[in-house]
Amino acid sequence: MLHKITNLTVRDVRFPTSLEQHGSDAMHTDPDYSAAYVVIDTDCGLKGFGLTFTLGKGTEIVVCAVEALAGLVVGKSLQEIVSDFRGFYRLLTSDSQMRWLGPEKGVTHLATAAVLNAVWDLWARAEGKPLWKLLVDMDPKQIVSCIDFRYITDVLTEDEALVFITCVDCFFRPPEDQMLREGYPAYTTSCAWLGYSDQQLKQLCTDALKSGWTKFKVKVGADLEDDIRRCRLIRQMIGANNTLMIDANQRWDVAEAISWVSRLAEFKPLWIEEPTSPDDILGHAAISKALAPLGIGVATGEQVRA
């Protein structure tokens, strides 16, 4: 069965999370967690579902961008897409007029992500597998064939990626039954949104510890003294043996990031996420070099899109 795509629809879905400060951080003080939600229909009745995350206002713009891409998807078969997934990605990102709005950044990239997520979901459903299982069962060549290496070959070529994935697959990949039994490492941010009261922080940390969480991320960046107080409170709640990370959501310039995070070093954060502009590669390198002696790493976030 070809699974020919007959329609693509997109919805603007929003939740009023700002009412209780869920998701709040130093740069996004009133987020309404939202999504551009895509549904792909096929001639055999199979559907694919995908979304891209937004914060409320502006979701309608992403929806418009998805609708502008729909004509590149409708009429194709799933088999046609998956046989050249890299080519399909380039089709979505290289339209000679639409790419002027990106390329591969901002609204057009969010729209592309929603469409691609729906296609991945459709592919997994066609194979009768959850998406993680579809990916796990792929051989290294198939995985690499899905990646567009344009713009990254100075760092990683297709041949190098194939060798790396093959080696990882042979020597470092944990047994699937172990992953199913023990789960995959993860952290929680839900305990420490910036707008939460101390009482909320304490209760949520207590609940998370009871649920087995061992890694906690704290939003920082609005007020240094308040960050010190909140990090101290959370470190006391989670104990010395659990992991703490901090996230500034691009709040600082380079010098401020180094100074601010140095003041938080006593709480032993594993990393500082998004300390500055996601486009400032040299700035991230400078921050990383300055914080390395303190044992603090630097992480980028979802604003860095390959």
N, C-alpha and C positions, 0 to 999 in steps of 0.2 A: 504494500500500500504506500502511495507516494506522500500522503499527508499534505496535500496542497493547501496552502494558506489562503483562506477566502475572505478574511476580515481581520482588522486590528482596531480595537477600541481602547480608549484611555479615559480614566476617571481622576478627578481631583478629590482626594480623600484627606480629611483633616480631623485632628483631635485637639480639644482645647487644653493641652497640657500646661499652658502658661498660667492657668487659673491657680494651680497649686505648686508652681515653680518646678515641675518635673522637667528635667532636661536643661535646666538653667546653668549657664557658665559665665565667665568674665566678659565674653563678647556677645553672647546670645542670651539676653536677660529675660526674654518673654517668648520662648519658642512654643509654637503649636506644632507638635510632631505630625507630619503629613507625608503624603506620597502621591506621585503620579503613578497610577496603577493600570497596568497594561494587560489586556486579554487578547490572545491570538486564537482565532477560530480556524478549523480546518474542514475539508470536505468530508472527512470521516467522523466528525463529531468530537475528535480529540481537541483539547484546549491547552494552551500554555499561559501561565500567569507570571507576571514580573512587575517589580516596582523599583522606583528610585526614591530615596529619602529626601524630604524637604522640610522646611520649618514654618510653613504657613503661607504668608504672602509671597507671591512669586511662583507658587505651584502651578497657577494657571498659565504661566509663561512656559514652564516645562511641558505642560500638556499640549500647548500649541506646537512646540518643537517636535514632540512625539507624533502629532498628527501630520506634520510636514514630512516626517520620515516614513510614514505608513505606506506610501506609494512604492517605496523601495523594497517592501517586504511582501505585501499582498500579491498573490499570483505565483510566488515561488513555492517549491515543495521543500519539505523538511530535508529530504535526502539531498537535494541540490545544495542546501545551505551547509549541512554538516560535512559534505564531501569536500568543501572548500570554505571552512569556517573563517579562515584568515581573509579570504577574498570577500566574504560577506561583511566582516568587520570593516574592511576598507571601503566597501560600497556605502556603508552607513556614514563613515567619517570623512569620505573624500568627495562627496557631491560638490561639484565645482562652485556652486553658489552657497549652499548651506555651510560649507566649511569656513566661509568668511566670518561666520559668527563664533567660531572656536579658535583655531581648529582643535578638537579633542580637549576642550576645556569649557568650564562654565555650563550654561544652560544646554547647549547642544550635546555636551558629553553626558550630562544627567539624562537627557532624553535617549541617547544611544544606549546607556546602561539599562534603562527600563526595558527597552526593546530586546536587547541581548539577554537579559535575565529571563524574559518570557520565552525566548527561543530555547535557552538552556533547559528551562522547565518542560517545554514541549518535547524536547529531545529525550529527557529522562523519562517522561511519561510514556513516550512511544516505545522505549526500551523496557518499560515495566519496572523501573528502578527509582529509588530516591536519588536526588542529584548527586549526593556525596558518593553513592555507590557507582553511578555512571563514571564519575571522575576517577575513583579508585581502580576501576576495571580497565581504564584506558592504558594502552602501552605508551612508553615514553615518546615514541614518534608521533602518535596521535595527539598527545598533549601539546607537544611543540608545534604541531601543524596548526593549532588553534591560535597561536600567538603571532601578532604582527610585530616583527622585529625592526621595522623602519623607525629610525630615530634612536635606537638603543644599541646598535651593533658596535659602537665604540666602547661599550661596557660589556655587552654580552651578545655573542653571535648565536645563530641557530644551532650550529654544530656544538658550540660550547654548552649550550643549554641542554642539548640531547645527552651529552656525556655526563653532565651534572645530574640530571634527573635519572639517568640509567644507574649511576653509582648509588644515588640515594635509594632508588628502588631496590637495588640488590643488597645493600649493606646496612642501611639505616632505617628502612621502613618498618614500623612496628607491625606485628601480626594483626590482622583485621579483627580477630576475636578479642585481642587485648584492648583494642580501641572500643569495641562494642561493650566490653565489660567495664572498663575503667573510664571511658569518656575521653574527651579532648581538652587539653589545658585551656582555661578561660579565666577572665577576671570580671568583676562587676563594678560598674560606675553608679549603679542605682542607689547606693547608700549615701553618696556625697555630692549631690548637685549643689551648686553654689547658693541657691535660694533657700535651702532647707535650714530649719532651726536646729539647735544643738540637740534638742530632745528627739527630733526626727533622726538625726545622724546616729545617736546612741541606739535607738530602737531598731533602725534598719541594719546597723552593724551587728547587733545582737542576733537578729533574725537570720542574717546572711551567714554568720558563723555557725549557727545551728543547722543551716542547710548545707554546710560543708564547704563554703567559699573560703579560699585561702589567699586570694589576690584581690586587692581593692584599689580603685583609682579615684583620686580626689580632684575636684575642680578648683583651680587657684587662679590668681591674677588680678582680682579687683582691688584688694587691700592687703598689704603685706602683713600687718599685725594680725589681721583676721585670719589670714592663711596660716600663720604660725600657730595661732590658737586652735584652729580647726584641725590642722595636721597633728598637733599634739594630742588632741582629743581622740582622733581616729587611731593614731598609733597606740594609745593607751587601750582603746577598745579591742583592737585586733591582735595586740601583743607583738613581741619582738620577732617571732619566728614566721609570721605571715608577711606577705609582700605588699608594699605600698607603692603606687605610682601617682604622678601628678600631671595635670593637663591644663595648659593656659589658653588653649584655643586661639593662638596667634596674637596674644595681647601685647607683647613687648617688642621693643627693638633689641638689637643684639646685646648691647652693654647692660641694659636693664634686665634682660633675661639672665645673664650671668650673675649679676649682683643679687637679684631676687632669689634665684634658685639656690645660690650659695647660703643664703640665710635659712633655707629649708633643709639643708643637708643633714642637720642633726636628726631628722626623722627618717633618714636612710631611704629615700625614694629610689626605686630601681631605675626610673627614667622620668624625664620631663617631656611631655608630648606637646607638639606644636608650640614651641616657645616664641616663634616669630613668624613672619610671612612665609607661607608654604612655597613661594617662588624664590626665596632667598637661600639658594644652595650654599653659597659661601658663608652666609650668616649662620646657618645650621652647623657648618663645619667648625666655625670659630667657637660657637657655644659648646659643641661637643668636646673640642680640645680643651677648653677652659674648665669644664666640669669633670673631665675624666679623672683627674687626681682625687676628686671627691667620691669617686665610685658611682657617679650618676650618668646614665646614658641619655641619649636624645632620640626621641621617636617622632616620625612624621605622622600625619593623620589622614583622614579620608579626603582632604583637599588636595593631596598629591595623587594624581591619577595617571597611571601608565598608559 
